[in-house]
C-alpha cells in the first residue's frame, strides 16, 4: 500500500491517494483534479473511487468531476444526502483496493455526517486512519459550522458532545502505531490550534493532543467551544456546493475574460486589487480592496466578498491573474469574477504609511483601528485605546468608525491592515485621513 499526501498550502488542506495493485482511491480531493490524474498515469493506476469525509466548508472538492471523468465511485455517508451519484459508506462498510481494504467509521462532531477511514494493509492490520476534519494533529475539528448548513444541521453544543464520544469511542480504540492523516494543518479555520506537522500516529496524539486527554464531557465541550476562529462568508456556500458537486474545474475558469488594462467605465462591483500594498497605496481605484496575491488570498476573498457577489480582479500580470482565478475557484468563487485586468500602476487616490515617531508622540490625536480577530485582541491588546472591528466584519461596519480624527489601521503583521486601510478609505463616507501602520506594528509590541 502506497499513501501519497497532497498539500494546498494556501488553504492548509491535505488530500490523499491510496494505491494498491494499480488501483487508486482518493480522499478529500482538491478542486483541481489534474495532480491526481498525473499520479495515476505515473503509477499505471486506475482511479476506482473517491471518498469524501464530509461536505467541506473551506474548499471545493473535485469528487464529481473525477467521477464524471473516470467513472470512479464516490463514497460518502448516507447522512450527507448527497445530490450526486454515490454509494453510502458508513460504520462497518468496507472498500477493497487491490490487496488492501478501507473501513468507514461514523465520527460526528465537526459535522453530523463526518466519517473517518481506517486503512488495513495486505495482512489485515490497521495501518492508517484518514480523519478528515474530526481529528487533526494537536487539535480536533470545530463543531460550529453546521448550525445552518447541510442536509443535517445541529447546534454546536450537540456536535461538541458527539465529538467527545467520536474521539474516545472510535479513534482512541485504534492501536498506537496507526498513522494519522488529517484533512488540514496549521492555518486552517476548521480548527483552532492545528500543528505544523502533516501526519502523526495515534500513540503520539493520545499522549499530546488536548482533545484526547482524560477529562469530563462537560469540560471538553467548554474547551472545544472556547475561542474558535471566525467563520468566513463562503463556508456555508461551499457546504452546499460540495453536497451538490461543483462544475468541472478547467471549464469553469476558462470563460473568464482577462484584459490588458482597466477600462474607463466599470460597473459598481467591488474591485479586488491584488498588487503589492506599496504599489496599491501609490494609486488605486475607488471601490477597491487591497487583497495581496502573496498571502491567504482565498480565505480573505471569501470573507470580504459574499457568495454570488460579482467582483473585478486586478493583478500585475497575466500569469498572476490566471493563478488567482484558479485560487478563487478553490472556494467556488470563479463565476463571480466579472472581469480580470492587468495593471501595474494606477492613477487614483493614495494611502500613506503611518509616521511611527509622530504616532508615538501624539497617539491621542488618532483613532486607532485594530482589525485583528477578537481572540487575538483578548489575548493581548497592542493599543489600549484601539477600537476593534475585525477585518471579516469591517466592510459591513465601516460606518461605526469615528471620523473626527485621522485613522490608523493595524493588524498583527501587515497583510490584513493593508486590506483594512483600503476598505476604510474607500467605504467610509468621510474625508478623514487613513493611514496603514503595516509591519511597523511590531515596534509597538512589548
Backbone torsions as a table, in degrees:
resi	resn	phi	psi	omega
1	UNK	NA	127.9	175.4
2	UNK	-113.8	133.5	179.0
3	UNK	-118.7	122.6	177.9
4	UNK	-112.4	131.3	178.4
5	UNK	-104.9	132.5	174.9
6	UNK	-109.1	137.5	-178.8
7	UNK	-121.7	130.1	168.6
8	UNK	-105.8	101.1	-172.9
9	UNK	-64.5	-36.0	-175.2
10	UNK	-68.0	-25.8	176.8
11	UNK	-111.8	5.2	-179.2
12	UNK	51.7	43.8	-175.0
13	UNK	-110.7	135.2	173.6
14	UNK	-113.8	133.3	170.1
15	UNK	-125.2	168.3	-170.0
16	UNK	-140.4	148.4	168.9
17	UNK	-122.7	132.9	179.1
18	UNK	-118.2	124.2	-175.4
19	UNK	-122.6	133.9	172.3
20	UNK	-150.3	128.0	177.9
21	UNK	51.4	47.3	175.4
22	UNK	65.5	18.2	172.7
23	UNK	-116.0	141.5	-175.6
24	UNK	-128.3	137.9	171.8
25	UNK	-121.9	138.1	178.5
26	UNK	-106.2	145.0	177.0
27	UNK	-122.5	121.9	175.8
28	UNK	52.8	55.7	-177.2
29	UNK	-66.9	150.2	178.1
30	UNK	-75.4	176.4	-173.6
31	UNK	-64.8	-38.3	-178.8
32	UNK	-89.4	112.6	-175.7
33	UNK	-82.2	-8.0	-171.2
34	UNK	-58.2	-41.8	179.5
35	UNK	-58.6	-30.9	179.2
36	UNK	-75.1	-37.3	175.2
37	UNK	-63.4	-41.6	179.9
38	UNK	-63.1	-41.8	179.5
39	UNK	-64.4	-42.3	179.2
40	UNK	-61.1	-42.9	179.4
41	UNK	-64.3	-44.4	-178.8
42	UNK	-63.3	-28.1	-177.4
43	UNK	-105.5	11.1	-179.4
44	UNK	50.1	42.7	-175.7
45	UNK	-115.0	154.0	177.4
46	UNK	-107.1	128.9	175.6
47	UNK	-76.0	112.0	-175.5
48	UNK	-103.8	-16.9	-176.8
49	UNK	-159.6	154.9	172.1
50	UNK	-128.3	133.2	176.9
51	UNK	-115.1	128.2	172.8
52	UNK	-104.4	120.8	-179.1
53	UNK	-71.8	-18.8	176.8
54	UNK	179.7	168.3	174.8
55	UNK	-77.3	109.4	-170.1
56	UNK	-68.9	145.6	179.2
57	UNK	-97.3	-26.7	-168.7
58	UNK	-103.0	-5.3	175.5
59	UNK	-155.6	162.6	178.3
60	UNK	-98.9	130.4	-178.0
61	UNK	-90.7	155.9	179.1
62	UNK	-100.0	19.1	-173.5
63	UNK	-57.3	-43.2	-178.2
64	UNK	-69.2	-40.9	178.2
65	UNK	-61.6	-43.0	-179.8
66	UNK	-64.8	-40.0	175.8
67	UNK	-60.0	-47.2	-178.1
68	UNK	-66.2	-29.6	-177.2
69	UNK	-84.8	-38.3	-171.3
70	UNK	-113.3	-9.6	-174.3
71	UNK	69.0	13.4	176.5
72	UNK	-63.4	144.3	179.4
73	UNK	-77.9	137.2	174.4
74	UNK	-96.1	127.9	178.0
75	UNK	-112.5	127.2	175.8
76	UNK	-146.3	165.0	174.6
77	UNK	-64.5	142.9	176.2
78	UNK	-63.0	-22.3	-179.2
79	UNK	-68.9	-20.1	-179.9
80	UNK	-69.2	-27.9	-177.8
81	UNK	56.7	48.9	-175.8
82	UNK	-61.4	146.3	-177.6
83	UNK	-95.2	1.7	179.1
84	UNK	-110.1	164.5	177.8
85	UNK	-59.6	130.8	-176.7
86	UNK	-159.7	167.0	173.4
87	UNK	-118.6	128.4	179.3
88	UNK	-60.5	141.5	-179.5
89	UNK	-138.4	98.7	-174.3
90	UNK	-133.4	-178.9	-172.1
91	UNK	-38.7	118.1	176.7
92	UNK	89.5	-15.3	177.8
93	UNK	-68.0	146.6	-179.5
94	UNK	-130.1	154.1	174.9
95	UNK	-127.1	133.7	177.1
96	UNK	-94.4	130.2	177.2
97	UNK	-128.6	104.3	-175.9
98	UNK	57.2	-120.0	-178.1
99	UNK	-98.3	4.2	-178.2
100	UNK	-115.9	171.4	178.1
101	UNK	-136.8	154.6	178.3
102	UNK	-123.0	135.5	-176.3
103	UNK	-123.8	138.2	-177.7
104	UNK	-88.8	142.6	169.4
105	UNK	-124.1	126.5	172.6
106	UNK	-78.1	119.8	-175.0
107	UNK	-131.7	68.2	178.2
108	UNK	-62.2	151.4	-179.1
109	UNK	158.5	-62.1	172.2
110	UNK	-71.0	-40.3	174.0
111	UNK	-145.6	160.0	-179.7
112	UNK	-66.8	-23.3	-173.7
113	UNK	-107.3	19.3	-179.7
114	UNK	-71.5	141.1	170.8
115	UNK	-128.9	156.2	167.7
116	UNK	-116.5	158.7	-174.6
117	UNK	-126.6	121.0	177.3
118	UNK	-96.4	127.2	178.7
119	UNK	-99.1	128.7	178.0
120	UNK	-107.3	132.8	-177.0
121	UNK	-77.3	-173.2	-175.2
122	UNK	-61.6	-24.4	179.3
123	UNK	-94.4	2.9	179.0
124	UNK	85.3	14.4	179.2
125	UNK	-90.7	145.7	176.6
126	UNK	-68.3	116.1	-173.2
127	UNK	-104.3	-42.8	-174.2
128	UNK	-152.7	160.6	174.3
129	UNK	-133.7	129.2	177.2
130	UNK	-97.7	110.9	-164.3
131	UNK	-98.8	0.6	179.2
132	UNK	54.3	-129.7	177.7
133	UNK	-104.6	18.6	177.7
134	UNK	-81.9	-58.2	179.5
135	UNK	-119.7	124.4	173.2
136	UNK	-104.8	175.4	174.1
137	UNK	-79.3	109.5	179.4
138	UNK	90.3	-1.3	-176.3
139	UNK	-160.3	-177.4	172.1
140	UNK	-135.1	170.7	-174.6
141	UNK	-68.8	145.7	178.1
142	UNK	-70.0	147.7	-175.1
143	UNK	-105.1	16.1	-170.0
144	UNK	-114.3	19.3	-176.8
145	UNK	-100.8	-5.4	-173.5
146	UNK	-120.7	30.7	177.3
147	UNK	-79.5	-22.8	-178.5
148	UNK	-135.1	13.1	-174.0
149	UNK	-133.4	149.7	174.7
150	UNK	93.4	168.0	178.2
151	UNK	-64.8	-37.0	174.7
152	UNK	-110.5	130.3	174.0
153	UNK	-114.7	156.7	179.3
154	UNK	-159.2	145.4	177.8
155	UNK	-68.4	151.0	-175.7
156	UNK	-59.1	-35.8	-179.6
157	UNK	-65.1	-37.7	179.0
158	UNK	-68.9	-44.0	179.5
159	UNK	-67.1	-35.5	177.1
160	UNK	-62.8	-39.8	177.0
161	UNK	-64.9	-42.0	178.5
162	UNK	-66.0	-35.6	176.6
163	UNK	-60.9	-43.0	178.7
164	UNK	-52.8	-45.4	-176.5
165	UNK	-80.8	-33.2	176.7
166	UNK	-61.3	-43.5	179.8
167	UNK	-64.4	-43.5	-173.9
168	UNK	-83.4	-39.6	-175.0
169	UNK	-84.8	-24.6	-175.9
170	UNK	-110.4	-60.2	-170.8
171	UNK	-78.0	-37.7	-178.1
172	UNK	-69.9	-13.2	177.0
173	UNK	-81.1	-9.5	178.0
174	UNK	-72.9	149.3	179.5
175	UNK	-60.7	152.3	-177.4
176	UNK	-60.1	-30.4	-175.2
177	UNK	-77.6	-10.0	-177.3
178	UNK	-64.4	129.4	178.7
179	UNK	-74.3	141.4	180.0
180	UNK	-108.6	122.2	178.5
181	UNK	-120.6	102.0	-178.9
182	UNK	-88.3	171.3	178.6
183	UNK	-88.7	-9.8	-177.2
184	UNK	-147.2	159.1	175.5
185	UNK	-129.3	-165.7	-176.1
186	UNK	-55.1	135.0	-179.0
187	UNK	104.4	-16.9	178.7
188	UNK	-72.7	144.5	175.9
189	UNK	-89.9	7.9	177.5
190	UNK	-84.9	-2.8	175.7
191	UNK	-152.5	-174.7	-171.4
192	UNK	-110.6	-38.7	-173.3
193	UNK	-137.8	54.7	-175.3
194	UNK	-73.4	146.6	-179.3
195	UNK	-77.6	157.2	172.6
196	UNK	-71.1	-18.4	-178.6
197	UNK	-70.5	146.8	-176.3
198	UNK	-99.2	-7.3	175.6
199	UNK	-158.0	167.0	-177.7
200	UNK	-157.6	-166.4	170.9
201	UNK	-127.5	160.3	178.0
202	UNK	-62.2	-34.0	179.4
203	UNK	-63.9	-44.5	178.8
204	UNK	-64.0	-43.3	-178.9
205	UNK	-66.8	-39.0	177.0
206	UNK	-60.6	-33.5	-177.5
207	UNK	-83.4	-29.2	-168.3
208	UNK	-123.2	-21.7	-175.9
209	UNK	-80.0	124.3	-175.7
210	UNK	-57.8	-31.2	-176.1
211	UNK	-66.5	-23.2	-174.6
212	UNK	-103.2	7.4	-179.8
213	UNK	-81.7	162.6	-179.6
214	UNK	-69.8	120.4	177.3
215	UNK	-163.5	162.7	179.5
216	UNK	-74.8	158.9	176.2
217	UNK	-58.0	-41.7	-179.2
218	UNK	-62.7	-44.4	-180.0
219	UNK	-67.1	-37.7	178.6
220	UNK	-62.9	-47.8	-179.1
221	UNK	-60.6	-44.5	-179.9
222	UNK	-60.5	-43.9	-178.9
223	UNK	-69.6	-40.6	-177.6
224	UNK	-66.2	-33.7	-178.5
225	UNK	-81.7	-11.2	-174.9
226	UNK	-78.0	129.6	169.5
227	UNK	53.2	40.4	173.5
228	UNK	-70.5	152.9	-178.9
229	UNK	-63.6	167.6	176.0
230	UNK	-66.8	164.7	-179.6
231	UNK	-111.0	110.2	177.8
232	UNK	-59.7	155.5	-177.4
233	UNK	-60.3	-31.3	-172.6
234	UNK	-79.4	-9.9	-173.4
235	UNK	-60.7	-50.0	-179.5
236	UNK	-62.4	-38.9	178.2
237	UNK	-60.9	-43.1	-177.8
238	UNK	-69.9	-33.2	174.9
239	UNK	-58.2	-47.6	-179.6
240	UNK	-65.8	-39.8	-179.6
241	UNK	-65.8	-41.4	178.7
242	UNK	-69.6	-30.6	176.0
243	UNK	-66.6	-33.1	178.9
244	UNK	-85.5	-41.7	-174.2
245	UNK	103.9	127.6	-173.9
246	UNK	-82.4	162.0	174.1
247	UNK	-66.7	162.5	177.3
248	UNK	-59.3	136.8	-171.4
249	UNK	-58.9	-59.2	-174.5
250	UNK	-65.6	-39.1	178.4
251	UNK	-63.0	-37.3	-175.0
252	UNK	-72.0	-30.2	-178.4
253	UNK	-96.5	-12.0	-171.7
254	UNK	-71.6	-23.6	-175.4
255	UNK	-88.9	1.8	-177.6
256	UNK	-78.7	123.9	-175.7
257	UNK	-79.6	131.7	175.1
258	UNK	-112.2	125.3	-178.9
259	UNK	-112.2	150.6	-175.5
260	UNK	-80.3	-6.8	177.0
261	UNK	-154.9	167.3	-179.8
262	UNK	-87.3	123.3	178.7
263	UNK	-62.6	155.1	180.0
264	UNK	-66.6	-32.3	-178.2
265	UNK	-115.9	127.1	177.4
266	UNK	-127.3	152.4	172.9
267	UNK	-69.4	166.2	-175.9
268	UNK	-81.7	56.1	176.3
269	UNK	-103.4	155.0	174.3
270	UNK	-64.6	144.3	177.9
271	UNK	-109.8	123.0	174.9
272	UNK	-96.7	107.1	-177.6
273	UNK	-99.9	111.9	-171.2
274	UNK	-98.8	10.5	178.2
275	UNK	-65.9	161.7	174.6
276	UNK	-55.5	145.2	-174.4
277	UNK	-60.2	-31.2	179.4
278	UNK	-69.6	-35.2	173.2
279	UNK	-67.3	-45.3	-177.3
280	UNK	-59.3	-44.9	-174.8
281	UNK	-65.0	-24.2	179.6
282	UNK	-74.3	-17.9	179.2
283	UNK	173.8	126.3	-177.8
284	UNK	-147.1	163.3	-179.8
285	UNK	-86.1	146.3	173.3
286	UNK	-60.4	146.9	178.4
287	UNK	75.6	25.1	-178.5
288	UNK	-113.0	155.6	174.9
289	UNK	-124.7	130.5	-179.3
290	UNK	-86.0	93.9	-179.9
291	UNK	-113.6	93.1	-169.4
292	UNK	-63.0	142.4	-179.9
293	UNK	-64.3	-32.6	-177.3
294	UNK	-87.1	77.4	-178.1
295	UNK	170.6	-169.0	-179.0
296	UNK	-75.8	64.2	-172.7
297	UNK	-58.0	-48.0	-175.1
298	UNK	-61.1	-46.0	-176.8
299	UNK	-60.4	-45.4	-176.5
300	UNK	-78.8	-29.0	172.3
301	UNK	-59.8	-46.6	-179.1
302	UNK	-77.6	-4.6	175.7
303	UNK	-96.9	-33.5	-177.0
304	UNK	-91.8	-38.2	179.2
305	UNK	-95.0	133.9	178.5
306	UNK	-82.0	153.0	173.4
307	UNK	-54.5	138.0	179.1
308	UNK	76.5	-3.5	179.7
309	UNK	-81.5	125.4	179.0
310	UNK	-71.7	148.1	176.7
311	UNK	-153.7	159.8	173.0
312	UNK	-98.4	158.3	-178.9
313	UNK	-129.6	130.1	178.2
314	UNK	-122.0	135.7	173.5
315	UNK	-148.3	171.8	-173.2
316	UNK	-83.4	-11.0	-178.7
317	UNK	-160.7	165.6	-176.6
318	UNK	-65.5	-42.3	-179.1
319	UNK	-61.4	-40.6	178.3
320	UNK	-64.3	-43.5	179.1
321	UNK	-61.2	-44.0	179.2
322	UNK	-60.8	-41.3	177.4
323	UNK	-63.5	-41.3	-178.9
324	UNK	-70.0	-34.3	175.5
325	UNK	-63.7	-42.1	176.1
326	UNK	-63.1	-39.1	179.6
327	UNK	-68.6	-37.0	174.9
328	UNK	-63.2	-35.6	179.4
329	UNK	-66.8	-25.3	178.3
330	UNK	-60.4	-27.3	178.4
331	UNK	-109.9	12.1	175.5
332	UNK	79.3	22.5	-175.7
333	UNK	-103.2	6.1	-172.9
334	UNK	-63.9	-36.3	-177.9
335	UNK	-75.2	-7.3	176.9
336	UNK	-86.6	-9.4	179.5
337	UNK	-77.3	111.6	-179.9
338	UNK	-68.6	-47.3	176.4
339	UNK	-160.1	161.1	177.0
340	UNK	-124.3	139.0	-174.3
341	UNK	-126.3	143.0	172.1
342	UNK	-92.4	126.3	178.2
343	UNK	-155.6	132.8	176.2
344	UNK	-103.7	-46.1	177.1
345	UNK	-124.0	139.7	-178.6
346	UNK	-129.5	132.6	174.0
347	UNK	-83.2	124.0	-178.8
348	UNK	176.4	-155.1	-179.0
349	UNK	-71.7	166.9	-175.9
350	UNK	-131.0	155.7	170.8
351	UNK	-126.6	140.1	-178.3
352	UNK	-110.2	151.0	173.1
353	UNK	-72.9	147.9	179.8
354	UNK	-68.1	140.8	174.3
355	UNK	-80.3	106.2	-172.6
356	UNK	-61.9	-44.9	-178.6
357	UNK	-62.9	-43.3	179.7
358	UNK	-67.1	-38.3	178.8
359	UNK	-63.1	-40.3	178.4
360	UNK	-62.2	-41.6	-176.6
361	UNK	-75.6	-28.4	-169.5
362	UNK	-132.5	45.9	-174.9
363	UNK	-55.2	-37.8	-176.1
364	UNK	-74.7	-5.9	177.2
365	UNK	-85.9	0.6	-176.6
366	UNK	-125.7	153.9	164.8
367	UNK	-92.6	118.0	-178.4
368	UNK	-94.8	122.0	178.6
369	UNK	-106.5	116.4	176.4
370	UNK	-98.0	110.6	-175.7
371	UNK	-103.8	19.7	174.1
372	UNK	-72.0	169.6	178.6
373	UNK	-72.4	152.8	-178.2
374	UNK	-54.3	-37.9	179.7
375	UNK	-62.8	-36.3	177.7
376	UNK	-67.1	-41.5	179.9
377	UNK	-66.7	-40.9	179.3
378	UNK	-63.3	-33.1	180.0
379	UNK	-71.3	-41.8	178.7
380	UNK	-166.8	122.1	173.0
381	UNK	-82.8	141.5	177.9
382	UNK	-92.4	-39.1	175.1
383	UNK	-124.0	121.8	-178.6
384	UNK	-60.9	-30.3	-174.9
385	UNK	-86.1	-3.2	-171.5
386	UNK	-68.2	148.0	170.8
387	UNK	-97.5	129.8	-177.5
388	UNK	-102.0	114.5	165.6
389	UNK	-130.6	109.2	-175.6
390	UNK	-63.3	151.9	-175.1
391	UNK	-54.6	-39.2	-176.1
392	UNK	-68.5	-12.8	176.8
393	UNK	-109.9	-6.9	-166.7
394	UNK	-63.5	-42.0	-177.2
395	UNK	-59.8	-38.6	-178.3
396	UNK	-85.0	-12.2	-176.1
397	UNK	-119.9	13.7	-173.1
398	UNK	-59.9	-30.8	-178.1
399	UNK	-75.8	-1.3	172.6
400	UNK	-81.1	-10.8	-174.8
401	UNK	-79.9	129.2	176.7
402	UNK	-61.7	146.8	-176.0
403	UNK	-118.1	12.4	-176.0
404	UNK	-85.3	-8.2	179.5
405	UNK	-136.0	158.4	170.7
406	UNK	-58.1	149.2	-173.5
407	UNK	-110.6	130.1	174.1
408	UNK	-113.0	128.3	-176.0
409	UNK	-108.2	133.5	175.9
410	UNK	-139.7	155.4	171.7
411	UNK	-128.4	-139.9	-179.9
412	UNK	-98.4	-27.0	-174.5
413	UNK	-146.6	-15.3	175.3
414	UNK	127.9	-25.0	-178.6
415	UNK	-67.6	-50.9	-177.1
416	UNK	-69.7	-33.8	-178.2
417	UNK	-65.7	-30.9	175.6
418	UNK	-63.2	-44.3	177.4
419	UNK	-66.7	-42.7	-178.1
420	UNK	-64.5	-42.9	178.6
421	UNK	-62.3	-38.5	179.5
422	UNK	-67.9	-37.0	177.9
423	UNK	-65.3	-46.3	-179.2
424	UNK	-64.8	-44.1	-178.9
425	UNK	-61.8	-38.6	-174.5
426	UNK	-87.3	-26.3	-170.3
427	UNK	-119.7	-6.7	173.9
428	UNK	-80.3	121.5	-175.0
429	UNK	-80.9	69.4	-178.9
430	UNK	-162.4	164.3	179.1
431	UNK	-93.5	12.8	-177.0
432	UNK	-62.4	138.9	176.9
433	UNK	-70.1	143.6	179.7
434	UNK	-125.6	128.8	179.9
435	UNK	-122.0	146.1	176.7
436	UNK	-103.8	122.2	178.0
437	UNK	-76.3	-29.3	175.8
438	UNK	57.7	-143.1	-179.1
439	UNK	-67.1	-16.2	179.8
440	UNK	-64.7	-10.3	176.1
441	UNK	-58.9	-27.4	179.8
442	UNK	-62.8	-24.5	179.1
443	UNK	-73.0	-14.4	-178.7
444	UNK	-103.3	-1.2	178.1
445	UNK	-85.4	136.6	179.7
446	UNK	-77.1	NA	NA
